[in-house]
Amino acid sequence: MSGLVATDRAFAHPKFVLALRWSALEPDDTSFAAIRALNKARSADEAEAALGQFQLVTQSAMFADVDGQIGMVVTGRIPVRRPDNDLQGIAPAPGWDARYDWSGYLPFEQVPRVRNPASGLIVTANNRIAGPEYPHHLTFDWFLPYRARRVEQLLQERARHDVSTFKTIQADIRSQAAIDLMERLKDTQPLTEAGRDAIARLLRWDGRMAPDRPEPLIFHAWMRALKQRMFEDDFGPLAAAYIDAAERTPMLLHVLSGQARSRDWCDDRRTQHRVERCAAIAAEALDAAVSALASESGRDVAGLRWGEAHLAIGEHRPLSNVAWLARFVELRTPFPGDTYTVNVGALSHRASAPFTTRHAASLRAVNDLAALDANSYWVQSTGQ
C-alpha cells in the first residue's frame, strides 16, 4: 500500500490519496488453473505442485495422500521488500519513496513448507509457521500459538486417531490463554463477597469456555474491566479501540508478569498523588465486573451463563439494521469457545455487545482417506 501525491483543483491545496497494490489483482493470476490441477492431483507431489500456482490467497495449505504422505506449503504471491523498508507492509507507505517498492515476488521454491515430519504431525492454526531462521519476511499478522499447541497436545494424547477423535479435537473449548492469565492473577483479593465467590470459582476452573458455565463470562468481563483500568489513561481517545480487541492477551501477560519496562501500565497517570499497583486494580476490576454482570442479569455469580452472552448471531441483511425487527429475523445461538480455543468463537470486548461471537469456523471437515465417501464429514455455517 502506498500514498500518492495529488492536487485538489477546487481548493488548490496539495492532498494525499491512497493507492493499494494487492498481489491477488495481478493480471497473470493462475489460481483457477491451480484449482483445476488440485482437483486432478493423484499424489502429494502433484498437490504441492498445483498449490504453487495458487496465487489468490496467502495461506498454509495442508495436503495428504492415500500413500500416507502429508505436507504443508504456503500459497499466494509474497512480495519481496527491500531491507531498508521499515514498514514491511504493516501500514501505508509513502508512494514517492522507492525503498517501499516491491522487488518482485518470492519464488515458490523458497516459501515455507513441510513434508512428512518425523513427528507425523503438521498443525497450523494461523500461528507463525516459519522460525526465526527463515530469511524472508512473510507478515506480522501471526496469531498466538494457543490453538495450534492445543491441537498438538490433543493429537499426542493418543497413538492412533479416527474420525470420532478428530471431531472431538475440532470441538475442543479449553482456552490455554485463560489458564495462563489466571496463573498471573491467582493471588487477586477482591473486596466484595461476590468478587471473592468469583475468584474462588475461577481458581477451580479448567479453562473450558462452556456455554452453560459462569466462569467464562466472569473471566472475559474481568479482562475487559482490567484492560480499561490499565490502558485508558495511556491511550486517551484511542483507548476504546485498543481495549476492544480480545487479542490483547500478550500485552496483559507482559504487564502482569512484570516484564513491561517502558512504563508502569498499572499506575493511573490521572492520579498524581498515588501509585496504583496491578494487584489492586485487578481486584477492583473483578469487583466491578461481577457487580456489572449481576446488575445486567439480575442473578448472582452462580447464575451467570457464558452462552447467554456469547451468542453466534446470524444477521439478516438489511433487516437486522432495524432494531425492532432484528429479533424476529436473526438466528441467535449460544456458542462455546473464545478467541483462543480450537473451536474458535472469537469475540471483541467492544462497548456494544462485548461478548458476542464475532467470527467462528465457516467450514469444518474430517476426511478419512481410506473411505472418502463413506466416512468423511463436513459442516458449513448457513449463508456461506
C-alpha positions as CSV (number, residue, x, y, z in Angstrom):
1,M,0.0,0.0,0.0
2,S,1.4,3.4,-0.9
3,G,0.4,7.0,-0.7
4,L,0.4,9.2,-3.8
5,V,0.5,13.0,-4.0
6,A,-2.5,14.6,-5.8
7,T,-3.8,18.1,-6.2
8,D,-7.4,19.1,-5.4
9,R,-8.1,21.7,-8.1
10,A,-11.1,23.0,-6.3
11,F,-9.1,24.1,-3.2
12,A,-5.6,24.4,-4.8
13,H,-4.0,22.6,-1.9
14,P,-1.9,19.5,-2.1
15,K,-3.7,16.4,-1.0
16,F,-2.8,12.8,-0.4
17,V,-4.6,9.8,-1.8
18,L,-4.1,6.1,-1.0
19,A,-3.3,3.5,-3.6
20,L,-3.4,-0.2,-2.9
21,R,-1.4,-2.8,-4.6
22,W,-2.6,-6.3,-4.0
23,S,-1.0,-9.4,-5.4
24,A,-4.3,-11.1,-6.0
25,L,-5.2,-8.4,-8.6
26,E,-2.2,-9.1,-10.8
27,P,-3.4,-9.8,-14.4
28,D,-1.4,-13.0,-14.8
29,D,-3.0,-14.8,-11.9
30,T,-3.1,-18.6,-12.3
31,S,-5.4,-19.6,-9.3
32,F,-8.1,-21.1,-11.5
33,A,-5.6,-23.3,-13.2
34,A,-4.3,-24.3,-9.7
35,I,-7.8,-25.3,-8.6
36,R,-8.2,-27.5,-11.7
37,A,-4.8,-29.1,-11.2
38,L,-5.5,-29.7,-7.5
39,N,-8.8,-31.4,-8.3
40,K,-6.9,-33.8,-10.6
41,A,-3.9,-34.3,-8.3
42,R,-3.2,-38.0,-7.7
43,S,-0.4,-37.7,-5.1
44,A,1.1,-35.3,-2.5
45,D,3.8,-34.2,-5.1
46,E,1.1,-33.3,-7.6
47,A,-0.9,-31.5,-5.0
48,E,2.1,-29.4,-3.9
49,A,2.9,-28.5,-7.5
50,A,-0.7,-27.4,-8.1
51,L,-0.7,-25.2,-5.0
52,G,2.4,-23.5,-6.4
53,Q,0.0,-21.9,-9.0
54,F,-2.5,-20.8,-6.4
55,Q,-1.7,-17.1,-6.2
56,L,-5.0,-15.6,-5.0
57,V,-4.7,-16.1,-1.2
58,T,-1.7,-16.5,1.1
59,Q,-2.4,-19.3,3.5
60,S,-1.0,-22.5,4.9
61,A,-2.3,-25.3,2.7
62,M,-2.3,-28.8,4.1
63,F,-2.5,-31.9,2.0
64,A,-2.2,-35.7,2.3
65,D,-2.5,-38.7,0.0
66,V,-3.6,-42.3,0.3
67,D,0.1,-43.4,0.5
68,G,0.5,-41.7,3.9
69,Q,2.4,-38.7,2.8
70,I,1.5,-35.4,4.5
71,G,2.6,-31.9,3.8
72,M,2.0,-28.1,4.2
73,V,3.0,-25.3,1.9
74,V,2.4,-21.6,1.9
75,T,0.4,-20.4,-1.1
76,G,0.0,-17.0,-2.7
77,R,2.3,-14.4,-4.0
78,I,4.5,-13.0,-1.3
79,P,6.1,-9.6,-2.1
80,V,9.8,-9.2,-1.7
81,R,10.6,-5.9,0.1
82,R,14.0,-4.1,0.4
83,P,16.0,-4.5,3.6
84,D,15.6,-0.7,4.2
85,N,11.8,-0.9,4.0
86,D,11.0,-0.2,7.7
87,L,7.2,-0.8,7.3
88,Q,7.2,-4.2,5.6
89,G,3.6,-3.9,4.6
90,I,2.2,-3.2,8.1
91,A,1.0,0.3,7.3
92,P,0.5,2.7,4.3
93,A,3.9,3.8,2.9
94,P,5.0,7.0,1.1
95,G,4.4,6.1,-2.5
96,W,7.1,8.6,-3.7
97,D,9.8,6.8,-1.8
98,A,11.4,4.0,-3.9
99,R,12.5,2.0,-0.9
100,Y,8.9,0.9,-0.3
101,D,8.5,-0.5,-3.8
102,W,8.2,-4.3,-4.2
103,S,11.1,-6.2,-5.7
104,G,9.0,-8.9,-7.4
105,Y,7.6,-12.0,-5.7
106,L,9.2,-14.7,-3.6
107,P,9.8,-17.8,-5.8
108,F,7.6,-20.7,-4.9
109,E,10.7,-22.8,-4.2
110,Q,11.5,-20.5,-1.3
111,V,8.2,-20.4,0.6
112,P,7.9,-22.3,3.9
113,R,6.9,-25.9,3.5
114,V,6.9,-29.2,5.5
115,R,6.8,-32.7,4.2
116,N,6.5,-35.9,6.2
117,P,8.0,-34.6,9.5
118,A,9.4,-37.2,11.9
119,S,6.6,-36.4,14.4
120,G,4.0,-37.5,11.9
121,L,2.1,-34.3,12.7
122,I,1.5,-31.0,10.9
123,V,-0.5,-28.4,12.7
124,T,-1.4,-24.8,11.7
125,A,-3.9,-22.5,13.3
126,N,-3.0,-19.1,11.9
127,N,0.2,-19.3,14.1
128,R,3.7,-18.5,12.9
129,I,4.8,-21.3,10.6
130,A,8.3,-20.1,9.9
131,G,11.0,-20.0,12.6
132,P,13.5,-17.1,13.2
133,E,16.0,-18.7,10.9
134,Y,13.7,-18.3,7.9
135,P,15.3,-15.5,5.8
136,H,12.2,-13.9,4.2
137,H,9.6,-11.6,5.7
138,L,6.1,-13.0,5.3
139,T,3.8,-11.0,7.6
140,F,3.4,-9.5,11.0
141,D,-0.2,-10.9,11.3
142,W,0.5,-14.2,13.1
143,F,-2.0,-15.4,15.6
144,L,-0.8,-16.5,19.0
145,P,0.1,-20.3,19.1
146,Y,-2.5,-21.3,21.7
147,R,-4.8,-23.1,19.3
148,A,-2.0,-24.8,17.5
149,R,-0.4,-26.0,20.7
150,R,-3.8,-27.3,22.0
151,V,-4.3,-29.3,18.8
152,E,-0.8,-30.8,19.1
153,Q,-1.5,-31.7,22.7
154,L,-4.7,-33.5,21.8
155,L,-3.1,-35.3,18.9
156,Q,-0.3,-36.5,21.1
157,E,-2.6,-37.9,23.7
158,R,-3.4,-41.0,21.5
159,A,-1.2,-43.3,19.5
160,R,-3.9,-43.6,16.8
161,H,-6.8,-41.4,15.8
162,D,-10.0,-41.9,13.9
163,V,-12.9,-39.7,12.6
164,S,-14.5,-39.5,16.1
165,T,-11.4,-38.3,17.8
166,F,-10.8,-35.7,15.1
167,K,-14.4,-34.5,15.7
168,T,-13.6,-34.2,19.4
169,I,-10.4,-32.1,18.7
170,Q,-12.3,-29.7,16.4
171,A,-14.9,-29.2,19.2
172,D,-12.4,-28.6,21.9
173,I,-13.2,-25.4,24.0
174,R,-10.3,-25.3,26.5
175,S,-8.6,-21.9,26.5
176,Q,-4.9,-22.0,27.5
177,A,-4.8,-18.2,27.3
178,A,-7.3,-18.0,30.1
179,I,-5.3,-20.5,32.2
180,D,-2.1,-18.5,31.6
181,L,-3.8,-15.3,32.7
182,M,-5.4,-16.9,35.7
183,E,-1.9,-18.1,36.8
184,R,-0.8,-14.5,36.8
185,L,-4.0,-13.4,38.7
186,K,-4.4,-16.2,41.2
187,D,-3.5,-14.0,44.2
188,T,-6.1,-11.4,43.4
189,Q,-8.0,-10.4,46.6
190,P,-11.4,-8.8,45.8
191,L,-13.1,-6.7,48.4
192,T,-16.7,-7.8,47.8
193,E,-18.4,-11.1,48.6
194,A,-19.4,-11.6,45.0
195,G,-15.8,-10.9,43.9
196,R,-14.5,-13.5,46.4
197,D,-17.0,-16.0,45.1
198,A,-15.9,-15.3,41.5
199,I,-12.2,-15.7,42.1
200,A,-12.8,-18.9,44.0
201,R,-14.7,-20.3,41.0
202,L,-12.1,-19.1,38.6
203,L,-9.3,-20.7,40.5
204,R,-11.1,-24.1,40.3
205,W,-11.9,-23.6,36.7
206,D,-10.3,-25.8,34.0
207,G,-10.4,-23.1,31.3
208,R,-13.2,-24.6,29.3
209,M,-15.4,-22.0,27.6
210,A,-18.6,-23.9,28.1
211,P,-21.9,-22.1,27.3
212,D,-23.6,-23.4,30.4
213,R,-20.9,-22.2,32.9
214,P,-20.5,-18.8,34.6
215,E,-16.7,-18.8,34.7
216,P,-16.0,-17.9,31.0
217,L,-18.3,-14.9,31.3
218,I,-16.8,-13.8,34.6
219,F,-13.3,-14.2,33.1
220,H,-13.9,-12.1,30.0
221,A,-15.8,-9.4,31.9
222,W,-12.9,-9.2,34.3
223,M,-10.3,-9.0,31.5
224,R,-12.3,-6.2,29.8
225,A,-12.5,-4.2,33.0
226,L,-8.8,-4.8,33.8
227,K,-7.8,-3.6,30.3
228,Q,-9.9,-0.5,30.9
229,R,-8.1,0.3,34.1
230,M,-4.7,-0.4,32.6
231,F,-4.8,1.4,29.3
232,E,-7.5,4.1,29.4
233,D,-5.1,6.7,30.9
234,D,-2.3,5.8,28.5
235,F,-4.1,5.7,25.1
236,G,-6.6,8.5,25.6
237,P,-9.0,8.7,22.6
238,L,-7.5,5.5,21.1
239,A,-8.2,3.5,24.3
240,A,-11.6,2.2,23.2
241,A,-10.2,0.7,20.0
242,Y,-7.3,-0.8,21.9
243,I,-9.4,-2.3,24.7
244,D,-12.0,-3.7,22.3
245,A,-9.6,-6.3,20.9
246,A,-9.7,-9.6,22.9
247,E,-6.3,-10.3,21.3
248,R,-4.6,-8.1,23.9
249,T,-3.6,-11.2,25.9
250,P,0.1,-10.9,25.1
251,M,0.1,-7.3,26.5
252,L,-1.8,-8.4,29.6
253,L,0.6,-11.3,30.2
254,H,3.5,-9.0,29.7
255,V,2.3,-6.4,32.2
256,L,1.1,-8.9,34.8
257,S,4.4,-10.9,34.7
258,G,6.4,-7.8,35.4
259,Q,8.2,-7.8,32.0
260,A,6.9,-4.4,30.8
261,R,9.7,-1.9,31.2
262,S,8.6,1.1,29.2
263,R,6.3,2.3,32.0
264,D,4.1,1.2,34.9
265,W,1.0,0.4,33.0
266,C,-1.0,-0.3,36.2
267,D,-0.4,3.1,37.6
268,D,-3.1,5.6,36.6
269,R,-1.5,8.7,35.2
270,R,-4.6,10.7,36.1
271,T,-4.0,10.3,39.9
272,Q,-0.9,12.3,40.6
273,H,-0.5,11.7,44.3
274,R,-0.7,7.9,44.5
275,V,0.6,4.9,42.6
276,E,-1.8,2.1,41.6
277,R,-0.4,-1.5,41.7
278,C,-1.5,-4.3,39.4
279,A,-2.8,-6.4,42.2
280,A,-5.1,-3.6,43.4
281,I,-6.5,-2.7,40.0
282,A,-7.1,-6.4,39.3
283,A,-9.1,-6.8,42.5
284,E,-11.0,-3.6,41.7
285,A,-11.7,-4.7,38.1
286,L,-13.1,-8.1,39.3
287,D,-15.4,-6.5,41.8
288,A,-16.6,-4.0,39.2
289,A,-17.1,-6.7,36.5
290,V,-19.1,-9.0,38.8
291,S,-21.2,-6.1,40.0
292,A,-22.0,-5.1,36.4
293,L,-22.9,-8.7,35.4
294,A,-25.2,-9.0,38.4
295,S,-26.9,-5.7,37.7
296,E,-27.4,-6.6,34.0
297,S,-28.6,-10.2,34.5
298,G,-30.4,-9.9,37.9
299,R,-28.5,-13.0,39.0
300,D,-25.7,-13.9,41.4
301,V,-22.4,-15.3,40.2
302,A,-23.6,-18.9,40.1
303,G,-26.5,-17.9,37.8
304,L,-24.4,-16.4,35.1
305,R,-24.1,-18.3,31.8
306,W,-21.5,-17.8,29.0
307,G,-23.8,-18.9,26.3
308,E,-26.3,-16.2,27.0
309,A,-23.8,-13.5,26.4
310,H,-21.5,-15.3,23.9
311,L,-24.1,-15.7,21.1
312,A,-23.5,-16.6,17.4
313,I,-25.8,-14.3,15.6
314,G,-26.9,-14.9,12.0
315,E,-27.8,-11.4,10.9
316,H,-30.4,-10.6,8.2
317,R,-29.3,-8.1,5.6
318,P,-30.7,-5.5,5.7
319,L,-33.5,-6.1,8.3
320,S,-31.0,-6.5,11.2
321,N,-30.4,-2.8,10.9
322,V,-33.9,-2.1,12.1
323,A,-33.8,-2.5,15.8
324,W,-37.3,-3.7,16.5
325,L,-37.2,-6.2,13.6
326,A,-33.8,-7.7,14.3
327,R,-35.1,-10.1,17.0
328,F,-37.6,-11.6,14.6
329,V,-35.3,-12.2,11.7
330,E,-32.0,-13.1,13.3
331,L,-30.7,-16.5,14.3
332,R,-29.2,-16.3,17.8
333,T,-27.4,-19.4,19.2
334,P,-25.4,-19.8,22.4
335,F,-21.9,-20.5,21.3
336,P,-18.9,-22.2,23.1
337,G,-15.2,-21.3,23.0
338,D,-13.5,-18.0,22.7
339,T,-10.7,-16.4,20.6
340,Y,-8.1,-18.9,21.7
341,T,-10.0,-22.2,21.6
342,V,-9.7,-24.8,18.9
343,N,-13.5,-24.5,18.4
344,V,-13.0,-20.8,17.9
345,G,-15.7,-18.3,18.9
346,A,-13.7,-15.1,18.6
347,L,-15.0,-12.1,20.5
348,S,-14.2,-8.4,20.8
349,H,-14.5,-6.6,24.1
350,R,-16.2,-3.6,22.4
351,A,-18.7,-1.4,24.3
352,S,-21.7,-2.7,22.3
353,A,-22.2,-6.5,22.9
354,P,-18.7,-7.1,24.3
355,F,-19.0,-10.9,24.4
356,T,-20.9,-11.7,21.2
357,T,-19.2,-14.2,18.8
358,R,-17.6,-12.1,16.0
359,H,-16.3,-15.0,13.9
360,A,-16.1,-18.7,14.0
361,A,-15.2,-21.6,11.6
362,S,-17.2,-21.3,8.4
363,L,-16.3,-24.9,7.4
364,R,-15.2,-27.9,9.4
365,A,-14.3,-31.2,7.7
366,V,-12.9,-34.5,8.7
367,N,-11.8,-36.7,5.8
368,D,-11.0,-40.4,6.0
369,L,-8.7,-41.0,3.0
370,A,-9.3,-44.8,3.3
371,A,-13.0,-44.3,2.8
372,L,-13.6,-40.8,1.5
373,D,-17.3,-41.3,0.5
374,A,-18.4,-43.5,3.4
375,N,-16.5,-42.0,6.4
376,S,-16.0,-38.3,5.8
377,Y,-17.9,-35.5,7.4
378,W,-18.3,-31.7,7.0
379,V,-20.4,-28.9,8.4
380,Q,-20.8,-25.4,6.9
381,S,-22.4,-22.4,8.5
382,T,-25.5,-21.0,6.9
383,G,-25.2,-18.2,4.4
384,Q,-21.8,-19.3,3.0
